[in-house]
Amino acid sequence: MLITTATGKENYVLEQMRKLPGLSEVHQLFGQFDLIVRVETKDYDTLCDMVLGKFRTIQGVTGSRTLITARFNRV
């Protein structure tokens, strides 16, 4: 997921994201998006619950883009 935050809320949102179960990675970015989050779920419904019920409800999150992997290959 690519997350945008309100100006000055990047660190707050990052810390709130780190508290959530189910995240594989969360990193702060420079540029158009403020955070990138890697989420691994067992199915699409679980992903929807996390995105709509957890990530987007964090105060300071102003937008998100969810990118779903077509194939995942470990290197």
Secondary structure, DSSP 8 states (H G I E B T S, - for coil): -EEEE-TT-HHHHHHHHHTSTTEEEEEE-SSS-SEEEEE--SSHHHHHHHIIIIITTSTTEEEEE----S-----
